Structures are given as structure tokens and as C-alpha cells.
Amino acid sequence: MAATAGGRRAKAPRGVAGRRRPRAAVRGGRGKGSEEGPPWRVAALSSRLLPVDHPVSSRRSREPTGGRGRRRAGRSTRRCPAILRRKGKGCAEGVRCVGGRTGSHACPRSPLLGRRRREAVAAEEEVEETPQEKKLRLAKLYLEQLQQERAAEEEEDTQQEDLIGDRLKEDVLEQKGRLQRLVAKDVQPPDPASIRVFRGHQLPVTCLVISPDDRFIFSASKDGSLIKWEVESGKKLCVVPGGKKGTEEQHMGHVSHILCMAISSDGKYLATGDRSKLIMIWDTATCKRLHIFTGHRDAVSGLSFRKGTHQLYSASHDRCVKVWNVAENAYVETLFGHQDVIMGLDSLSRECCVTAGGRDGTVRLWKIPEESQLVFCGHQGSIDCIQLINEEHMVSGADDGSIALWGVTKKKPLVLARQAHGVQDAQGLQQPYWISAVAALRNSDLLATGSHSTSVKLWKCSEGFRKLEPLWDIPLVGFVNSLKFSAAGDFLVAGIGQEHRLGRWWRIKEAKNSICIIPLKRRATVPSPQGPNGS
């Protein structure tokens, strides 16, 4: 039998006992129904045509039949308040909304869809996420996090690789003797008012060294005293006074002029040499004497530790070079070759050293394992001081007022600057100022020289050590007997005395026996490692 209009229930066909069939869903307006087949068929078709989540398709199919069902059917066909206010424009889904109470319908045009409904929809969406979907979402988030962390690590690794690569490049250049940091062009004129003066020695300062960490300075004098200074505060941390002749056995320190000193690259040992032919080894931390080396037959004039080891080289006025093992307090060997007293000595990490031969006019490079030597000639006077710039180049100064730059592959100087500090009037004669000290900032193009010309000069090496250019003059009165750059190049230390470290040919009364710390300020640029030819 066909379904009747107005929501009346039709009788079920015979043959199906005890089963109630759902009434047909109303799709049209009030009072209109569908007459297309049995009512359960119409209800099924109507539920398929509507969206699954629409209230009509869900509630109509579940409503029971009977008298109550008719009242519900009548109430369910009431129009949405939003539709009434909009003069029957209709719902977005094209059907009437379910229920007439506030908030009971799902019409998107209705203003009654409030915060609770939105929260409920969001909660339903969360509930609808299956465990597999949740695992997939969390896995994607984890992968994104890993990718971000990996990108950050790769950036840091790239920076570290660049730093490591630069360091390895510098090490290779340094071992080959081709490393040259171009820092001289950035050095600003030193301010004389910023120079700090430390006084503690009674007689002229003859030598000094700086600790590898640039925190301490060790200085020695003609009075035999040894002083440890703190760079930052200028305080005397330790003083070993000089003794009198004849008290060598009772006195802990030197009893004659200290002419040279050296410190190991790890800052553990300090070595000092005097006119009494002795070499004393000290603990730098406590200033206690550890050992005394004897063997030279004249004054010890030069000392140097091989970089990275406790191997010590010593030079003497007896014209020989000796090799010692400080860690084992042992003598190793003696090298001969100079024809006059040796005035200075220096070394770096290679198993070799360079010496200044005084009046024999030669600079010599000693190759310890091969037991051989290279001889260099170029100065006209006595070569009094020498310093290595890197493994392949060195600088020397002589009493004829000249400064020479040397390469180990050439017997003649690469460049020779004559009368570097000018000339003086000595009893009506024009004589050049003696070069009494030279210093080089390791593996760079910056040099310093000293004399008694009332100034310390800074120089720049350029064009692959083939040109020497003067930079600045630093006013200092007295004999500059020793010069040392700090490892970082932040300051220069000068040992000043009223007399030359090796004699009493002149005396400058205006000078003060002291050490002077000269700060070196540079422009805010990063020095780049370069080869000797700028490559």
C-alpha cells in the first residue's frame, strides 16, 4: 500500500510477522509525501540521497512508529529560525533542519551555531583520528624535527670544517716555513703614554722571555737577579737575587752577569746562562732551581728550547753549540764551526738552530741529525743578534747598523737595510747606531729592532721577504738589550739598560734599568695566512 500524506503510517504487508518498518522520510514541504513504492523503500532511498552527517538521514531512520512518532514527525518539520528570519531562503544543504530548540540544528547559516558547537565539531574531528593516522602524523613531525636538527648540525660542521681546514693549512705552511700572517699593515702607531715600565733590577736588563700564555715575563740583569713579573698587574711574583763571587755553592741563583735565557714551549722549564759558564734550569711555577749544566768553557751567550720538546740548545763564547736534554738532565752533543765568539742563538720546531757568529761575519744554520751546517755571509761588522721569523726565514742585526733578512736557500741576504737606526757623532766621527736586539712576531711580517738611538723601530716585511719597510718609531731612552713579541702579538716587551749587555762602552745616565711593555693595537681585521709570495 502507498504511503499516505501528512506522515500517516501505512500497514505492513502480511507475511512478515512482528516487524515494524520505518516510515518514509519527508523530503518535501508540509503535507507532501512520496508515493514511489513501499514506505521502507522510500526511507532507504531518502537516507542515501542526503549527506551521511545530516540530521535528517540519521534521526528519521531511527524514529519509532506510532502516535508519538507522528508528533515527532510534526515537530521535526518545523523550520529553522534562521530560515524564518531570512524569509525562507532555505538551508545550505537544501533540506529543513532538525529540531526547533536553540542549538539543536546543524545549519551553517544559522547564527545559533556558537562556541560549544565549534568545540564539539573539533572534538569529533580529533576523535575521528585513527591510531594509524596519529602514528603517521607523529612520525612526520619527528622526521621534520630531525631534518631541522640535521640542517643545524651540518651548518655547525661546515663552520668547524672551515676552521679545521684553515688550521691544517696554517700548520702545513708553518712546517714548510711559508706561513706569513699579514699583520703589519694593521698595526697602529703606539701611544707613548700607554707604555708601562716595570723597575726591579739594579743593573741593566740583559735578557727576557714571555711565557707561552702571555701572562708572565721573566727578566734577568747584570746584577745576577732573576724576576718573574705578572703582565696584567705588573707585580713581582718571584725574585731570585744575584750573589757574590765565591758563594756559588751556598747561593741558589747566579753570581755573575746573566746574558741569556729561554723558556720551553709548554712553559714548564726556564733556562738561564751567565758569564760563569753555567746553565741553570728553573721551575717556572715556583722559581726553584732544578739543575745546573756545566760544560762550556766560556760565557754562555745564547739559549733556545726546541719547540714542542725539552731539547735545549746553548751557544757560548767558546765558539761551540751544545745540545742538552732538560727532561733527563743529560748532555747530548757538541757542534763546532764558528771562528769567533757566538753572540746569539734561536730555534723553532725543526731539529736545527741558527747562530750569529760575531766577528767571523757569518750566520750559521746547524742541522743536528745530519751533523752539518749552512754558512751565510752579508754583514760588514759583528753580528750581535739573530731571530727566526719562520722555519725558512730569519733576521739579524750587526754593530755596523745593518739589518738583514735571510732565506735558508740563499747564502746572501734577501734584503739588507744599512744604518737602520741612523748615525751618531762619536768623538767627531760618524758611526751608525749598533743594532743590539731584534725580534720577530712568529710567522708574520712584523719585526722590531732596538739600539741606543732613543727609539725602537717596527718594520714590515713585504714582497716575499725581499723588501723591508719602516713602520713606526717608539721612543725609549737607553740601550735596548732585548726585545720579545707576545705570542698573540698584543704587546712588545723591551729590556732597557744604561749599558750594552756585553760591555760598558757607553753609559746613558738618563736611562732607567727596567722592562717596558708596549701595547700594539691593530685595526679590527682578521689576518689571513699567506705564503711568502702572497699566495
Secondary structure as GFF3:
##gff-version 3
##sequence-region A 1 535
A	DSSP	three_ten_helix	5	7	.	.	.	ID=ss1
A	DSSP	alpha_helix	39	49	.	.	.	ID=ss2
A	DSSP	alpha_helix	55	62	.	.	.	ID=ss3
A	DSSP	alpha_helix	67	76	.	.	.	ID=ss4
A	DSSP	alpha_helix	81	85	.	.	.	ID=ss5
A	DSSP	alpha_helix	115	128	.	.	.	ID=ss6
A	DSSP	alpha_helix	131	176	.	.	.	ID=ss7
A	DSSP	beta_strand	180	181	.	.	.	ID=ss8
A	DSSP	three_ten_helix	184	186	.	.	.	ID=ss9
A	DSSP	three_ten_helix	192	194	.	.	.	ID=ss10
A	DSSP	beta_strand	196	199	.	.	.	ID=ss11
A	DSSP	beta_strand	205	210	.	.	.	ID=ss12
A	DSSP	beta_strand	216	221	.	.	.	ID=ss13
A	DSSP	beta_strand	226	230	.	.	.	ID=ss14
A	DSSP	beta_strand	236	240	.	.	.	ID=ss15
A	DSSP	beta_strand	258	263	.	.	.	ID=ss16
A	DSSP	beta_strand	269	274	.	.	.	ID=ss17
A	DSSP	beta_strand	279	283	.	.	.	ID=ss18
A	DSSP	beta_strand	289	293	.	.	.	ID=ss19
A	DSSP	beta_strand	300	305	.	.	.	ID=ss20
A	DSSP	beta_strand	311	316	.	.	.	ID=ss21
A	DSSP	beta_strand	320	325	.	.	.	ID=ss22
A	DSSP	beta_strand	330	336	.	.	.	ID=ss23
A	DSSP	beta_strand	344	347	.	.	.	ID=ss24
A	DSSP	beta_strand	352	356	.	.	.	ID=ss25
A	DSSP	beta_strand	362	367	.	.	.	ID=ss26
A	DSSP	beta_strand	372	377	.	.	.	ID=ss27
A	DSSP	beta_strand	383	388	.	.	.	ID=ss28
A	DSSP	beta_strand	393	398	.	.	.	ID=ss29
A	DSSP	beta_strand	403	407	.	.	.	ID=ss30
A	DSSP	beta_strand	415	417	.	.	.	ID=ss31
A	DSSP	beta_strand	423	426	.	.	.	ID=ss32
A	DSSP	beta_strand	429	432	.	.	.	ID=ss33
A	DSSP	beta_strand	437	440	.	.	.	ID=ss34
A	DSSP	beta_strand	446	450	.	.	.	ID=ss35
A	DSSP	beta_strand	455	462	.	.	.	ID=ss36
A	DSSP	beta_strand	467	475	.	.	.	ID=ss37
A	DSSP	beta_strand	479	485	.	.	.	ID=ss38
A	DSSP	beta_strand	491	497	.	.	.	ID=ss39
A	DSSP	beta_strand	514	519	.	.	.	ID=ss40
A	DSSP	beta_strand	529	530	.	.	.	ID=ss41
###
